[in-house]
């Protein structure tokens, strides 16, 4: 039995959409928080949220923005 749940496999078109969602979300956080670490954290939130079945782009952006508002630790 795997220790972590399997992540769903996203097709290339959906991955491109998730990248667009990330780009939109990054534009909505303060510039001082737009670090590679924060972007990675936001990308992780987007993928995890999408894996739970959330497909609405606005919802994905909102989850990512909330995660990136204070920057990565």
C-alpha positions as CSV (number, residue, x, y, z in Angstrom):
1,X,0.0,0.0,0.0
2,X,1.5,3.4,-0.9
3,X,2.2,5.9,1.8
4,X,0.7,8.8,0.0
5,X,-2.5,8.9,-2.1
6,X,-1.9,8.7,-5.8
7,X,-2.3,12.0,-7.6
8,X,-4.5,12.0,-10.6
9,X,-2.8,12.2,-14.0
10,X,-3.6,15.5,-15.8
11,X,-3.5,15.7,-19.6
12,X,-1.2,18.3,-21.2
13,X,-4.0,20.6,-22.0
14,X,-5.2,20.7,-18.4
15,X,-1.6,21.2,-17.2
16,X,-1.4,24.2,-19.5
17,X,-4.6,25.5,-17.9
18,X,-3.2,25.0,-14.4
19,X,-0.1,27.0,-15.4
20,X,-2.4,29.9,-16.6
21,X,-4.2,29.7,-13.3
22,X,-0.8,30.0,-11.5
23,X,0.2,33.0,-13.6
24,X,-3.1,34.8,-12.8
25,X,-2.8,34.0,-9.1
26,X,0.8,35.2,-8.9
27,X,-0.2,38.5,-10.4
28,X,-2.6,39.0,-7.6
29,X,-0.1,38.8,-4.7
30,X,2.3,41.4,-3.6
31,X,5.5,41.6,-5.6
32,X,7.7,40.9,-2.6
33,X,6.1,37.5,-2.2
34,X,6.6,36.5,-5.9
35,X,9.5,34.3,-5.1
36,X,10.2,30.9,-6.6
37,X,9.3,29.3,-3.2
38,X,6.0,31.1,-3.0
39,X,5.2,30.2,-6.6
40,X,6.0,26.6,-6.0
41,X,3.8,26.6,-2.9
42,X,1.0,28.2,-4.9
43,X,1.4,25.6,-7.7
44,X,1.2,22.8,-5.1
45,X,-2.0,24.2,-3.8
46,X,-3.5,24.5,-7.3
47,X,-2.6,20.9,-8.1
48,X,-3.8,19.5,-4.8
49,X,-7.1,21.4,-5.1
50,X,-7.6,20.3,-8.7
51,X,-6.9,16.7,-7.6
52,X,-9.8,17.0,-5.2
53,X,-12.1,17.7,-8.1
54,X,-12.2,21.5,-8.1
55,X,-12.2,22.5,-11.8
56,X,-13.4,26.1,-11.6
57,X,-10.5,28.4,-12.5
58,X,-11.7,31.2,-10.2
59,X,-11.8,28.9,-7.3
60,X,-8.3,27.5,-8.1
61,X,-7.0,31.1,-8.3
62,X,-8.6,32.0,-5.0
63,X,-7.0,29.0,-3.2
64,X,-3.6,29.9,-4.6
65,X,-3.8,33.6,-3.8
66,X,-4.8,32.8,-0.2
67,X,-1.8,30.5,0.0
68,X,0.6,33.0,-1.5
69,X,-0.6,36.2,0.2
70,X,2.0,36.0,3.0
71,X,4.7,34.3,1.0
72,X,6.5,31.0,1.5
73,X,8.1,30.3,4.9
